Amino acid sequence: MSALPSEGTTPAPVLAVEDLTVEFRGDAGWVSAIRGVNFEIGARECLGIVGESGSGKSVSALSILRLHDTRTTRMPSGRVLFEGRDLLALPERDMRRVRGARIAMIFQDPLASLNPVLTIGRQITEALETHKALGRGAARKRAVELL
């Protein structure tokens, strides 16, 4: 049996962002950071988000992964459908299972990506232990293979 769509049908997107709006709490109340963001990414597709500084590229990506501080951020509208599940509606516990294991972000700040205090091996094994449920020895072996 084939997992490919029938002729004439369009497969569901892997990621669909629908009407995403994000607001941050400011001194004068809530301020819109992005409004009505929409895009879809299908299997084996890539999307580049380009814009000037402050245009909302990072806010959009952080919002998809729900990495904002919920005390100062709200998303009054929108859905983020990843593999058919609305990430914005998932309980945090379920979101932690998805984040890093099924969907991730490479941060533009190198200090947020790699910690200069830890070896690269430890940083890789930490991710494998967390997201692949590997023991320390198995994670170390896999890290060596990856490097």
N, C-alpha and C positions, 0 to 999 in steps of 0.2 A: 504494500500500500504506500502511495506517495504522499509526502507531506506538502507537496507543491499545490498551489491553488489551481482550480479548474480553469480551463481556458475562458477568458472573458471576465474573470473575477480578479479583484485586487486584494492581495493579502493585507491583513490588519497591520498597521505600523507597529514597530517594536516600542517606539516612544511617541506619544502624541501629547503635546502641550496645548491646552484649549483655554483661551481667554484668561490667562494667568495675570493676576494683578497682585502686586506686593506693595505694602505700605509700611513705613517706619515711623515710630513715635518721635516727634520733634518737640521743641519747646512750645510751639503753637498748636500742637495736636498731631494728627496723623498726616503724613506726607507721602504721596504716591512716588514710588521708585520706578515701577514699570506698570503699564496698563495694557491689558488686552493682547498679551503675547500669544502667538499661535504658530506652531510648526509641527511637522511629523517627520519621523525618521523610520524608514523601512529597513528590513533585513539587508545587510551588506551595503547600506548607504552611509555616507558621512555628511555631516552638516558643519559648516564653518559659520560662526557668528562673528560678524565684523562690525565695528562701530567705534566712534571716538570715545575717549575717556569719559566715564560718567554716563554712558548711554544705556547701561543696564545689562551688559553681557554677563558679568560675574554674578550680579543679583539674580538673574534668570537661572544660571547653573546652580547656584547655592540653594535656590528655592526648590528646584526639582528634587534635590537630595535632602531638603528640609534641614539645612545646616544653619539657619538663622536662629538667633536668640528669640524664643517665643514671647519673652517679656516685652520686647521692643519691636516686634515684627508681626504683621498679620497679613493673611492672604484672603481678602474678602470675596474674591471670585476666582474661578478657574479649576481646572482638573489637570492632573499629570498622570496619564495612563501609560504605565510601563508593563509590557507583556499582558495587557488587559486589566491590570489592577491600578486603581487610583491611589498613587503614593500619598497624596494629601489627606486621604481618608484612613490610611493605615494607622493602627496604634503604634506608638514609638517602638515597642518591643519587636513588632513585625518589621518595621522600617529598618531597624538595626540588622535584621537578618538579610535584608535586600541590599542595603547600602554597603558597598565594598565587596560583596560577594557576587552580586548580579549587575550592579550599576555603580560607577565611581566617577570621580572627577580628579583630574591632575591640576593641582593648584598652580597659579602663575607665580606665586611667591616661593622661591627655592628653599627658604628656611622652613616653610610649612610642608614642603615635600620631603626633604631629607634633613634629618637632625644631625648636625655635625658632631654631636657628643656621642652618638651611637654608631657602631659599625654598620655598614650597609647590610651585612649578613644578618645582624640582629633586627634591623628594620624589616627585612624581607620575612624572616622567621616569625616575627610578631604578627604580620598580616596573615601569614599562612596558618598560624595557630588560631587566630581570631576567626577568620572567614572560611577556612577549610577544615577546622576542627582537628588539626594535626597535633600530635605530641611534639615536644621540643626536639627529640632526635629525628623524627620523620620530617619535621619542618626544616631542620638544618640540612638534611640530605637533599631535600627538594630545592632549598635555596642555592646550594652548591650547583645543582643541575641547571638552575635558571641562570646563574652567573656564568 
